[in-house]
């Protein structure tokens, strides 16, 4: 395996979607999972699946583990012990306080929040006019919902 530039911690829907966005841009990306055998479905074939941290620090690590403070902090402790503050560490959290996540870190200045929305859509092979129409319809639905629920 080539040394990844980006390492995603967590192989759920968000982790897989984030990884896909990076490999689609030509950036070497790996997903770290406790059990690689269980995560082959839905993972872009260009993404490396690994069960251990790579020996050299990637430039960016994005944590996308379940929304539990203890799980996230444990992940950060393992990462900091392995890489001594070399990579930028980020969280994809939707619900937890970033300052609280950063507080126990040895290098909080290298921590940031990166939020990716819902999984990514593959529109390859689709007629551009159909894609545009579908996107406009979904946007219209969203705007109608927002107007209705002001």
Backbone torsions as a table, in degrees:
resi	resn	phi	psi	omega
1	UNK	NA	135.7	174.8
2	UNK	-70.8	145.6	176.4
3	UNK	-58.0	120.9	-179.7
4	UNK	-74.1	144.0	172.8
5	UNK	-80.8	-32.1	-179.1
6	UNK	-123.3	133.7	175.1
7	UNK	-121.9	125.4	176.6
8	UNK	-101.8	126.7	176.1
9	UNK	-99.1	109.5	-178.4
10	UNK	119.7	129.4	-173.1
11	UNK	-114.4	23.1	177.0
12	UNK	-76.5	-168.6	-178.6
13	UNK	-54.9	-46.3	-178.4
14	UNK	-66.4	-46.6	-180.0
15	UNK	-58.6	-44.3	179.3
16	UNK	-65.2	-40.9	179.6
17	UNK	-66.3	-41.4	177.9
18	UNK	-63.0	-45.6	179.5
19	UNK	-59.4	-42.7	-179.7
20	UNK	-61.4	-39.0	-179.4
21	UNK	-63.4	-38.0	179.9
22	UNK	-72.9	-45.4	-179.7
23	UNK	-66.9	-30.4	176.9
24	UNK	-64.7	-25.2	177.1
25	UNK	-90.9	5.1	177.9
26	UNK	82.9	18.9	-178.6
27	UNK	-100.8	127.5	-179.0
28	UNK	-64.4	127.5	-171.0
29	UNK	-137.6	142.6	175.2
30	UNK	-130.9	151.5	172.7
31	UNK	-112.7	127.6	174.7
32	UNK	-94.6	125.2	179.8
33	UNK	-137.5	148.5	178.3
34	UNK	-67.3	-27.8	-177.6
35	UNK	-141.8	89.8	-177.1
36	UNK	-58.2	-35.1	-178.4
37	UNK	-59.0	-26.4	-178.2
38	UNK	-89.1	-1.9	-172.8
39	UNK	-122.1	17.7	-177.9
40	UNK	-69.5	-29.6	179.7
41	UNK	-69.6	132.2	175.5
42	UNK	80.5	7.1	179.3
43	UNK	-103.1	127.2	177.2
44	UNK	-57.0	135.3	-176.5
45	UNK	-63.1	-17.6	178.5
46	UNK	-81.6	-9.7	-179.9
47	UNK	-88.4	128.4	175.7
48	UNK	-78.3	134.4	175.3
49	UNK	-104.0	123.2	-176.9
50	UNK	-131.5	155.8	179.2
51	UNK	-110.0	-6.6	179.1
52	UNK	-133.4	152.1	176.0
53	UNK	-60.2	139.7	176.0
54	UNK	-65.5	154.1	-176.6
55	UNK	-63.4	-32.6	178.9
56	UNK	-106.2	144.3	-177.7
57	UNK	-68.1	131.0	170.5
58	UNK	-72.6	166.1	179.8
59	UNK	-69.4	-33.8	-177.5
60	UNK	-139.3	132.5	173.6
61	UNK	-117.2	126.9	178.2
62	UNK	-112.8	117.5	178.5
63	UNK	-86.0	125.2	178.6
64	UNK	-134.7	48.4	179.5
65	UNK	-91.2	171.6	-179.5
66	UNK	-54.0	153.1	-174.8
67	UNK	-75.9	62.6	176.7
68	UNK	-128.6	122.3	-175.6
69	UNK	-51.5	-48.2	-176.7
70	UNK	-61.7	-39.5	-179.9
71	UNK	-65.8	-44.1	179.9
72	UNK	-65.6	-46.4	-179.1
73	UNK	-64.1	-37.1	176.2
74	UNK	-63.4	-42.0	177.5
75	UNK	-59.8	-44.1	-179.4
76	UNK	-64.1	-39.5	179.9
77	UNK	-62.4	-42.4	178.8
78	UNK	-64.4	-43.9	-179.9
79	UNK	-63.4	-46.4	-179.6
80	UNK	-64.8	-37.2	178.3
81	UNK	-64.9	-35.7	-177.9
82	UNK	-78.1	-35.5	-169.3
83	UNK	-120.1	1.5	174.0
84	UNK	47.9	44.1	174.4
85	UNK	76.3	13.3	-178.5
86	UNK	-72.5	-49.0	-177.9
87	UNK	-81.6	162.2	166.6
88	UNK	-78.2	132.3	-179.4
89	UNK	-111.5	132.0	180.0
90	UNK	-134.1	159.6	177.4
91	UNK	-118.8	142.7	175.6
92	UNK	-98.9	22.8	-175.7
93	UNK	-60.6	146.7	174.7
94	UNK	-106.3	-21.7	-168.5
95	UNK	-124.9	-19.6	-174.0
96	UNK	-95.0	150.2	-178.4
97	UNK	-71.3	122.0	-178.7
98	UNK	-63.6	-36.0	178.6
99	UNK	-64.8	-38.2	178.3
100	UNK	-68.4	-36.2	176.9
101	UNK	-67.5	-37.3	-176.9
102	UNK	-78.5	-27.2	-172.9
103	UNK	-50.3	-48.1	-177.0
104	UNK	-81.2	-2.3	-176.5
105	UNK	-71.4	147.6	175.2
106	UNK	-71.3	-28.8	-178.5
107	UNK	-130.1	68.0	-178.5
108	UNK	-64.0	-21.0	178.5
109	UNK	-69.1	-13.1	179.2
110	UNK	-106.0	20.3	-177.7
111	UNK	-116.0	139.7	177.2
112	UNK	-152.6	165.4	176.4
113	UNK	-97.1	132.8	174.4
114	UNK	-127.9	117.4	-178.2
115	UNK	-111.6	124.2	175.1
116	UNK	-109.2	139.8	-180.0
117	UNK	-74.7	-164.8	179.7
118	UNK	-51.2	159.7	-179.8
119	UNK	-43.9	160.0	-174.9
120	UNK	-90.6	147.7	-179.2
121	UNK	-97.8	141.0	176.2
122	UNK	-98.8	107.8	-179.6
123	UNK	-101.2	8.3	-177.9
124	UNK	-61.9	141.3	179.5
125	UNK	80.5	0.3	-179.6
126	UNK	-94.2	150.2	176.4
127	UNK	-66.7	126.8	-177.5
128	UNK	-55.6	-36.4	179.5
129	UNK	-65.5	-38.5	178.2
130	UNK	-67.0	-41.2	178.9
131	UNK	-61.8	-45.4	179.8
132	UNK	-62.2	-43.3	-179.9
133	UNK	-64.5	-41.7	179.8
134	UNK	-65.7	-43.0	178.5
135	UNK	-62.8	-42.0	178.9
136	UNK	-64.3	-40.0	178.7
137	UNK	-62.5	-46.2	-179.7
138	UNK	-64.2	-40.4	177.8
139	UNK	-64.1	-41.7	177.3
140	UNK	-61.1	-41.7	177.2
141	UNK	-60.7	-43.3	-179.6
142	UNK	-64.5	-46.0	-179.9
143	UNK	-62.6	-40.9	178.1
144	UNK	-62.4	-42.3	179.1
145	UNK	-62.2	-45.6	-178.6
146	UNK	-63.8	-40.5	177.8
147	UNK	-63.2	-40.6	-178.1
148	UNK	-68.2	-29.2	-173.8
149	UNK	-112.3	29.9	178.6
150	UNK	-63.3	NA	NA
